[in-house]
Amino acid sequence: MKKIELLAPAGDLEKLKWAINYGADAVYIGGKNYSLRANANNFTLGDIKKGVVFAHRYNKKVYLALNMIFHNEDLSKIKEYVTKVCKLNIDGIIISDPFLIDIIKNINSNIEIHLSTQQSTLNKETVLFWKKTGISRIVLAREVNKADIDNIIKNTNMDIEIFIHGAMCSNFSGRCVLSNYLTNRDSNRGGCSQVCRFNFDLYDSNNHLLSKSKDFSLASKDLSLAKYIKTLIKLNVKSLKIEGRMRSIYYIATVVNIYRNIIDRCYSNTLSDNYIEHTLKILYRCSNREVIPQFFNKKISYNEQYYLGRQEESNQDFLAVVKSYDAKLKEAMVEQRNYFKIGDEVVIFGPNFEEYTMKIKYIIDSKNNKVNAANHPQEIVKINCDIRVRKNYIIRVKI
């Protein structure tokens, strides 16, 4: 049985490798132009080629996002760019502007064309319309619910992709102009300034400024469908998408690893409620925002939004990355990312590896001195480790 696809974000070549190593079946990336994450590092044509070669080595796929809304001034070099991209053996291109369909098909009729969530697709008739144009997969709007997903798949026989984790737009998918209006940065051409997460002064009905403790925001809580992966598999969803091309390697590794384990446990009938509850705690701390199912199983209310007193405090859960392991000494060499000390209980996790809890008994610095703490950014230290670990396993705070 072919498993449902786990699709991960990759803001640059390093993150692409982390996503694939931690269990993604496919990654989506953006080039230096034409995608919706202009502030990410993104990929040169050379990087795209390297990423495709790396992914295909592990039988994984790479999709390129060309999903901005084009203005006339954006059109001059798009055919040239698509021609170059199609020669790099990319697996699919994600679009929102329909003029690209014919351009892509005329250059490479075999390449998959995916319709971005920016098109706000929510019903079967719209899906059938896009199917006739040559679209091979549709990323549904993030406002879609379970009943609509079921109805669309049963009545269209179309490959459907949905977002299962990450930030939500406070406006309808693909329709926000707050960033354009307030900061002159076009959210639909890659420049979103996330105005919905700004704190605004709040005034009473008499136009009097309320206290600073009453700062107002439009921010939505984050999406997580971790509890509903088994349901999505039964609905015959094709691909499960994680948001976050601008996120850190810790976020990518953590979130991809969790959903990889959930999917695999669904297929092996070993998924438990306790495991889901445990992972939700990790997911919450990873993004520092509450994670909820959003529109999936009910109409949302103010409970799905942050309005007053929003808390997004950064944590230091990401402690270190494993560089190597000495089986004889039962010792790991690690690169420090946040402060930890002797006596701390930590968790190690990695691909195809059951997370392991242990206590730090000793720390040896690069000069072979025993120290009480690792407190220098990215210093290389050695720590005790009774279980075999591999390069790029991650050490985090016990949660």
JOPEHU-V250064 format. One record per backbone hydrogen bond with DSSP energy under -0.5 kcal/mol. NH is the residue of the N-H (numbers start at 1). CO is the residue of the C=O. If there is no record, write none. Layout:
# JOPEHU-V250064
nh-><NH & NH>
co-><CO & CO>
This chain:
# JOPEHU-V250064
nh-><5 & 7 & 7 & 8 & 8 & 10 & 16 & 17 & 18 & 19 & 20 & 21 & 22 & 23 & 24 & 25 & 26 & 27 & 28 & 29 & 31 & 32 & 38 & 40 & 42 & 43 & 48 & 49 & 50 & 51 & 52 & 53 & 54 & 55 & 56 & 57 & 58 & 58 & 59 & 60 & 61 & 63 & 64 & 65 & 66 & 66 & 68 & 69 & 70 & 74 & 75 & 78 & 79 & 81 & 82 & 83 & 84 & 85 & 86 & 87 & 87 & 88 & 89 & 90 & 91 & 92 & 93 & 94 & 95 & 95 & 96 & 98 & 100 & 101 & 102 & 103 & 104 & 105 & 106 & 107 & 108 & 111 & 112 & 114 & 114 & 115 & 116 & 116 & 119 & 120 & 127 & 128 & 129 & 130 & 131 & 132 & 133 & 133 & 134 & 134 & 135 & 136 & 137 & 138 & 139 & 140 & 140 & 141 & 144 & 146 & 149 & 150 & 151 & 152 & 153 & 154 & 155 & 156 & 156 & 157 & 159 & 161 & 162 & 164 & 165 & 166 & 175 & 181 & 182 & 183 & 184 & 184 & 185 & 187 & 189 & 190 & 191 & 197 & 198 & 200 & 200 & 204 & 207 & 210 & 214 & 215 & 216 & 217 & 218 & 221 & 222 & 223 & 224 & 225 & 228 & 229 & 232 & 233 & 234 & 235 & 236 & 237 & 238 & 239 & 240 & 241 & 241 & 242 & 243 & 247 & 252 & 253 & 254 & 255 & 256 & 257 & 258 & 259 & 260 & 261 & 262 & 263 & 264 & 265 & 266 & 267 & 268 & 269 & 270 & 271 & 276 & 277 & 278 & 279 & 280 & 281 & 282 & 283 & 284 & 285 & 286 & 287 & 288 & 289 & 292 & 296 & 304 & 305 & 306 & 307 & 309 & 319 & 319 & 320 & 321 & 322 & 323 & 324 & 326 & 327 & 330 & 331 & 332 & 333 & 334 & 334 & 335 & 336 & 336 & 337 & 338 & 340 & 342 & 343 & 344 & 346 & 346 & 347 & 348 & 349 & 350 & 353 & 356 & 358 & 360 & 361 & 363 & 364 & 365 & 368 & 371 & 374 & 375 & 378 & 379 & 381 & 381 & 382 & 383 & 384 & 385 & 392 & 393 & 394 & 395 & 396 & 397 & 398>
co-><238 & 5 & 240 & 6 & 26 & 28 & 12 & 13 & 14 & 15 & 16 & 17 & 18 & 20 & 19 & 6 & 6 & 61 & 8 & 63 & 65 & 43 & 190 & 37 & 11 & 30 & 44 & 45 & 46 & 47 & 48 & 49 & 50 & 51 & 52 & 53 & 54 & 55 & 56 & 55 & 25 & 27 & 92 & 29 & 64 & 94 & 34 & 188 & 68 & 71 & 72 & 75 & 75 & 77 & 78 & 79 & 80 & 81 & 82 & 83 & 84 & 85 & 86 & 85 & 62 & 62 & 112 & 64 & 93 & 114 & 66 & 96 & 97 & 98 & 98 & 99 & 100 & 101 & 102 & 103 & 104 & 108 & 91 & 93 & 112 & 137 & 95 & 114 & 116 & 117 & 123 & 124 & 125 & 126 & 127 & 128 & 129 & 130 & 130 & 131 & 130 & 113 & 113 & 159 & 115 & 138 & 161 & 121 & 141 & 296 & 145 & 146 & 147 & 148 & 149 & 150 & 151 & 152 & 153 & 153 & 136 & 138 & 239 & 241 & 241 & 223 & 172 & 177 & 178 & 179 & 179 & 180 & 179 & 185 & 186 & 187 & 186 & 194 & 195 & 198 & 216 & 208 & 204 & 202 & 211 & 212 & 200 & 307 & 196 & 304 & 290 & 166 & 292 & 164 & 225 & 226 & 228 & 229 & 230 & 231 & 233 & 232 & 160 & 160 & 5 & 162 & 239 & 7 & 165 & 244 & 248 & 249 & 250 & 251 & 252 & 253 & 254 & 255 & 256 & 257 & 258 & 259 & 260 & 261 & 262 & 263 & 264 & 266 & 265 & 265 & 272 & 273 & 274 & 275 & 276 & 277 & 278 & 279 & 280 & 281 & 282 & 283 & 284 & 284 & 222 & 293 & 301 & 302 & 219 & 305 & 215 & 317 & 395 & 395 & 335 & 393 & 333 & 333 & 331 & 325 & 326 & 326 & 383 & 324 & 332 & 381 & 321 & 334 & 379 & 319 & 319 & 374 & 372 & 360 & 341 & 344 & 358 & 396 & 356 & 394 & 353 & 350 & 348 & 346 & 344 & 359 & 371 & 382 & 369 & 365 & 363 & 340 & 373 & 336 & 376 & 334 & 379 & 364 & 332 & 362 & 330 & 322 & 390 & 349 & 320 & 347 & 317 & 345>
